[in-house]
Amino acid sequence: VFKVFKDERGKFKNTLAEDVKGLLSLYEASHLGFDGENILEEAMTFTTYHLKESAKMLNLYNWKHQLFNP
């Protein structure tokens, strides 16, 4: 099922990182796997990284918004 989210090199598509809601769903799904299910472990690593990056960007946006719109 998750192979559709991978590119021709076998890596998760970077375009997935643009959809935070989708990332969160994939992150939640990655926790339903069993030990040794590599694709779900890869999904967890990929989504954790990109969700953290999205959170950083959101914090930066909020900070700038508050600074320039008191």
CYANA upper distance limits for C-alpha pairs under 8 A (distance plus 0.5 A):
  2 PHE  CA      6 LYS  CA      7.88
  2 PHE  CA     39 ILE  CA      7.76
  5 PHE  CA     12 PHE  CA      6.22
  5 PHE  CA     13 LYS  CA      6.56
  5 PHE  CA     16 LEU  CA      8.23
  6 LYS  CA     10 GLY  CA      5.93
  6 LYS  CA     11 LYS  CA      5.64
  6 LYS  CA     12 PHE  CA      4.71
  6 LYS  CA     13 LYS  CA      5.80
  7 ASP  CA     11 LYS  CA      6.08
  7 ASP  CA     12 PHE  CA      6.64
  7 ASP  CA     13 LYS  CA      6.03
 12 PHE  CA     16 LEU  CA      8.10
 12 PHE  CA     43 ALA  CA      8.06
 12 PHE  CA     46 PHE  CA      7.76
 13 LYS  CA     17 ALA  CA      8.41
 14 ASN  CA     18 GLU  CA      8.29
 15 THR  CA     19 ASP  CA      8.24
 16 LEU  CA     22 GLY  CA      7.84
 16 LEU  CA     23 LEU  CA      7.33
 17 ALA  CA     23 LEU  CA      7.15
 17 ALA  CA     47 THR  CA      8.28
 17 ALA  CA     50 HIS  CA      6.40
 17 ALA  CA     51 LEU  CA      8.37
 19 ASP  CA     23 LEU  CA      6.62
 20 VAL  CA     24 LEU  CA      6.63
 20 VAL  CA     51 LEU  CA      7.46
 20 VAL  CA     54 SER  CA      7.92
 21 LYS  CA     25 SER  CA      6.86
 22 GLY  CA     26 LEU  CA      6.67
 23 LEU  CA     27 TYR  CA      6.46
 23 LEU  CA     47 THR  CA      6.20
 23 LEU  CA     50 HIS  CA      8.24
 23 LEU  CA     51 LEU  CA      7.48
 24 LEU  CA     28 GLU  CA      6.67
 24 LEU  CA     47 THR  CA      7.75
 24 LEU  CA     51 LEU  CA      7.93
 25 SER  CA     29 ALA  CA      6.67
 26 LEU  CA     30 SER  CA      6.57
 26 LEU  CA     43 ALA  CA      7.43
 26 LEU  CA     44 MET  CA      8.27
 26 LEU  CA     47 THR  CA      7.52
 27 TYR  CA     31 HIS  CA      7.42
 27 TYR  CA     43 ALA  CA      7.26
 27 TYR  CA     44 MET  CA      6.07
 27 TYR  CA     47 THR  CA      6.04
 27 TYR  CA     48 THR  CA      7.54
 28 GLU  CA     32 LEU  CA      7.86
 29 ALA  CA     33 GLY  CA      8.09
 29 ALA  CA     40 LEU  CA      8.35
 30 SER  CA     40 LEU  CA      5.29
 30 SER  CA     41 GLU  CA      7.19
 30 SER  CA     43 ALA  CA      6.48
 30 SER  CA     44 MET  CA      5.92
 31 HIS  CA     40 LEU  CA      8.05
 31 HIS  CA     44 MET  CA      7.93
 33 GLY  CA     37 GLU  CA      6.88
 33 GLY  CA     40 LEU  CA      6.71
 36 GLY  CA     41 GLU  CA      8.41
 37 GLU  CA     41 GLU  CA      6.93
 38 ASN  CA     42 GLU  CA      6.54
 39 ILE  CA     43 ALA  CA      6.57
 40 LEU  CA     44 MET  CA      6.63
 41 GLU  CA     45 THR  CA      6.84
 42 GLU  CA     46 PHE  CA      6.55
 43 ALA  CA     47 THR  CA      6.42
 44 MET  CA     48 THR  CA      6.36
 45 THR  CA     49 TYR  CA      6.76
 46 PHE  CA     50 HIS  CA      6.83
 47 THR  CA     51 LEU  CA      6.30
 48 THR  CA     52 LYS  CA      6.65
 49 TYR  CA     53 GLU  CA      6.81
 50 HIS  CA     54 SER  CA      6.56
 51 LEU  CA     55 ALA  CA      6.65
 52 LYS  CA     56 LYS  CA      6.81
 53 GLU  CA     57 MET  CA      6.84
 54 SER  CA     58 LEU  CA      6.64
 55 ALA  CA     59 ASN  CA      6.64
 56 LYS  CA     60 LEU  CA      6.67
 57 MET  CA     61 TYR  CA      6.57
 58 LEU  CA     62 ASN  CA      6.63
 59 ASN  CA     63 TRP  CA      6.58
 60 LEU  CA     64 LYS  CA      6.67
 61 TYR  CA     65 HIS  CA      6.50
 62 ASN  CA     66 GLN  CA      6.61
 63 TRP  CA     67 LEU  CA      6.65
 64 LYS  CA     68 PHE  CA      6.65
 65 HIS  CA     69 ASN  CA      6.17
 66 GLN  CA     70 PRO  CA      6.14
